Every structure is written in structure tokens, then in C-alpha cells.
Amino acid sequence: MTVTELAPRFFIAAVVILLVCQAVSWVLVRVRQPPVVGEMIAGVLLGPSLLGLLAPGLERELFPPALLPVLYVVGQVGLVAFMFQAGHEFMSYLKRGIASTAITVSAAGITVPLVLGAGLTFLAHGHVGIFVPGVSTGVSAAFVGVALAITAFPMLARIITERGLAGSRFGSLALASGALDDLVAWILLAAILSVHTGRTRPVLEAVGGAALFAAVVVLVLRKLLDKAMAHPRMSEEARLLTTVAVLFTAAWFTDEVGLYAVFGAFSVGMAMPRTVAAERVVHTTGFTMRILFLPMFFTYSGLNTRFGLLANPSLLLFSLAAVIAAVVGKFGACWAAARLRGEPNAVAARLGTLMNARGLMQLIALNVGLQAGLVNHSLFTALVLVALVTTVMTAPLLSLLERRAPVPDTVEADLPSPEARLAAQ
């Protein structure tokens, strides 16, 4: 297919993707699900799990193989914009006095699901067709463990914003713990890729690149963005251009060192100043690109998801076991860690619920594994099911907790730290 033939295919596919994602999101918002959940489900519906099953000819016509790389690249732009906005929101919610608790919760939320996921994969060896020839069982097990350890940080930010939980202790803890979770998970993923290729360079690049990038953000980017947003002679267009140039450069660098573009975008969002001019730029950049381009990523993921494979009893059993391991490992571990740190049960339960969502971030990791040859379509489908179930259950469970155990409407400054509460016991 030539470039001139591909362009009209992209335009009509984009129209279908945007309309279907908007329609499904509209329906799910009515039952208090975040719009991003609707986009996730719409992506699956447009793939072989539904459209390809009911009208395979139409699916091939809408999404020919030559179009898939285009959808992937355009979807990456949407991901970068989404994470840029999430990073900016994160700085709005970050509170003092939660670092030690967030580290404890994050450590539990990574270690327990990682161990459970790896153990489940070892048990499945020889019984379930989730292994790729040439990929060691240990690498496959580690990948599944990391996939279960991921938290959907961008979704946490969206839920917390939409529910007005920005000033709550459990909202701040969830954001801080989720950010730490995902940072560690991406470094672990880089280590897995390093072991798979037999080279140490990927993990060394990830760790060294992360340290270098953090220094540049703190020492250079923050000051640059401060001046750009405050300069009286800069127009709105110039501020927007400067921000997008910095954003895409950061995404390029973190992608090159193995941390992936999303963390570069998140870091630039954190570095943006808290001014009216900066808020306008963040809204314009994040809102426009996310609305237009992020659905392409969900569709790309949906085209690689084949729920028809779950008709295989062994794969279905593995998928259900993975869902249970994911919920027990993340919700249970984060709840227990928060309780050990002296948090009230109502706060710990909400924190575990928020941390349990995998959502967009797990889909990103699955696509990385698919591109690297670590994941086949059976394992991809099983873990997409984990992402969907753990994400969809978040909003209803939060609503249930709000009805049964309401948390006082207080902000962080009004609450004693866990250390103070433990000392008083």
C-alpha cells in the first residue's frame, strides 16, 4: 500500500475510532466510569474480539496491516500528552508528610504482585500456551510479574480529579505511591529486556539515563519553562511551541534510554510552573492531543487483543488466576502496608482500590512486550483482561466504600502523620 493510498485509510479509520470511543465513553460515564475506561473498551470492540468476529472483512478494510504502525505512532503522541497533563496534576496534589508511607505502600504494591505473577507463570509452564519460543520461562515469568505490579497512575489522577479527592490523604498517597510504582516497574521492565537480549546495556542506560534526565529537569528544564511562561513578550503560540518542543525532546530521550516516552512527558508536566499562563498551555496541549490521538493507542492495543482465544479452557483458567493474583497482590498488599503505617481502614481500603487499577499503563507495557517479542497473542489477551477487570472495578468499589465508610472531608494539613498516630498508640 502506497503512502497516497494509506492517507485516506487513516482519515476514515480515525473518524471511526474517535466516534466509537466517544460513544462508548459517553455510555460508561453514565455509570461513573472514567472516560479512559470507555476508550479502553472501545479499542477492544474495534479489534478481532468483536468487529473482527462479526465483520472480518470490514475490520480488514478499516485497519489494514500497513495502517497499524501509523496508529501506533499517532497513539504515542496521545500518550505523551496524557502523561504530560498527569504530571502537572500530580504536583498539584502532592502533599508533605506522606513520603515514607508512599514508599512503604509502593514497595508492597510492587513486590507482592510481582512474586504472585511470576509464580503463577511458572505453574502454567507446560500447561498454557502463553510462552514464546526462544524466550526463557524466567523472563516470561518476570514480565508477567511486572505487568501485574504496574499501577495506572494517569487514571488515578483522572479519578481523583473527577471525584474531588485532590485534598484527601488517600488521594495524595495513591498518586505518590502510583508514581513510584510505575517508575520502578519501568526500570524492572528495562532489566527484563536486558536479560532477554543477553546484554547489560539496556538496564544501565535506563538507570544512568534516568539519573541524567532527573538532573536536567531539576537544573535546566524547570528554569527554562519558568522563564518561558513568565516572559512578557512571548505570545501564547510561542509558549505552546516551546512547551511542545521540550515535551517531545524529553519523550525522545527517555524512549531512547529505555524508560519510554511516557516518563519523559510526566517529568515535564511536573516541571511546569503553577501560573495562569502555564495552566493554559497545559490544558491546550494535553486536552487537544489527548482527545484526538489517545484513542488511536487503545485501538492499536485492541487490534492485538483476541478474546476469542479465551475459549481455550487452560488460557481462560490462567486469565482468571491472573486477575485474582493481580487483585490480591495489589489491593491486598497496599491495604496491608497502609494499615501497618497507621492509616485508618477507610483510607487504606481506598488506597488499595486506587492502586489496584492497571488501565493504560499496563497496556503500554504489554505493547512493549509484544514489540520486543516477549509476549504472544494469548498472553497479551490474558493480561488485557487483567487490565480491564482491575480498571473497571475501581469506580464501583470506591462508590461502595464511600457509602459504607465515609472519610471526613479534610485536607492533608488537618491530619496527623502516621508516625504521630503510631506514637500515640
Phi, psi and omega in degrees: 000127182281167179299319180292332176282329183286325184302308179296328176298319179296316183297316181289324176296320180297320179298313180298314181300311183296318181291318180292316179298318180295319181294313181293319178298319179301317179294315185287330176299329179295339177252025172067030171266143177298149179306326182297332177294318177298322179292323177298312182293320179300321179299321178291320182296329181279353182264195183293345180292333178227294182301317179293335178282317183277323183217073184301325178296319179295320179297317179294325180290319180287319186233070177295155182307325181294340182277339187300315177299326178294315178299322180297312182294314180296322177297327177297325176298316177297320178298316180299316179296319181296316181287329175300314179294320180296320178296321178293319179293324181303318180292335177289328186265342187298127181243157176280158174082013181241000188300311185295320178293319179298320179295317180297314180296316180297316180300316178294319183289346175264312188294311186294308178295330178296315180294316181295317180295317179295316179298318178298320181292319176300320178295329182280348184299128181087354182240334184230138184277058181252006186256139180267131178304134180092350178257126183295154179299323179297319179294316178299317180296317179296321180296315179298318178299316179294320179300320179286337182278346183290146174242143181278077183303313180303324179291323176302314180300319182292315180296316181297321178295310185293332181265002178067037184256016187300327182267000183279154180294315183291331175294314179295318179296319180296317180296313180295315180293319180296320178296316178296317178307308187289325177299312179296320181298320180291325176293320176297321178297320176298322178295321178297316177298324178296314179295319181298319181276348181076016180239143179272349185301317183303314182288325177294320177295320181296313182290311180294320178295323178296318179295316179296316182296319178300319179296318180294319180298313183289318188269333187240302188298318181301315180291320179299314181291324176302312181293319181296318182286334184263348185294124185293337184266357180276130177281170177299321180295321180292319177297318180296316180297317178300315181297314181294322178297315178295317182298312182290327176295316178297319179297319178298313185295312182293329174294319182295325183270001174096005175269348177077154191300330186298327182281330172297317179295318180297319181293320177295321176299320177294327183280346181295137180291163181262066179238166180297317180298317180294321179299320179296319180295315180299316181296314181297313182293307185292313185295310186295308184290326180294314182298320186276323193251332182298322177303334178296323179294317180297322178292319177302316178295319180296326179291342177259004181256127183231087183293345174299335178295338181290356173293341174287118185303320182293321178290322178297317179296318178298318181298315179295320178296324178293322177298314180297315179299321180295315182290313180297316184293322184267303180299309184296315182293317181292321176299312182296319180296319179295320179294320178296333178275003176092010178285145175299156182300322181297320178289316182297320180295318178293321178297315178298322179296314180293318181292338184287339181289132178260312172047226188301319186295323178291323177298321178299312180298320179296320178293325175298314179297322179295316180294328182276355180080017179272341190234133171263178185292332179293311179294321178302314181295317180299318183281333171297321177299318176301313181299316182293313184295313183291333179281315182295327184284348186296306184297312178298322180292322176297318179297320178297316179295323179296325179285322187271327184218075181296144177261136178306142181281077181233158178260171185305321185295337182272352186254137175291152179289160176302323179299319179293321180291320179296321180294332181279346182278000000 
